[in-house]
Amino acid sequence: MGGDYEVLVGLAVLNGHPNVRANTRERVLAAIGELYRRNPAARALVTGHTRTFGVVSFDTTLYGPASTLHGIEQAARAAGYCAPSPSWASRCRAG
């Protein structure tokens, strides 16, 4: 039964309920800050947007195409997007 109470208190804090004590509100917000991690897949389901796009290129072992792809990656990440490729796959999950 205690877990149900904790969920209700958490919801009361998130919804700004006025009957939550200040120290309880601070503890709940601290726990949320410590435990909450964004889930890009869940966000995509809710918003209908993945903020991911693909890039098709050729011979990325050459300096020109590799440099272009690097610039695309930097601009995409700065704008909150992810352009997946084999070398970038692990970086797309970090956000």
C-alpha angles and dihedrals in degrees: 000000000000092000090058091053091050091052091050092049090049091051091047090053094047091048093049096243109184096219095069114106116241095241091050091049091050093049092049093047090048090052091049091050091050099043106032117099123176114246110207092196092054091046090051091052092051098042100032089230125104098188085219128118136175132237123204115203141157133231098357089182088080118087097239099054093037092051091048092051090049090053091048090051093051094048092045094051091047088055093047096257132121123218104195123212130150092270094045100043096102092048093056091063094051097074 
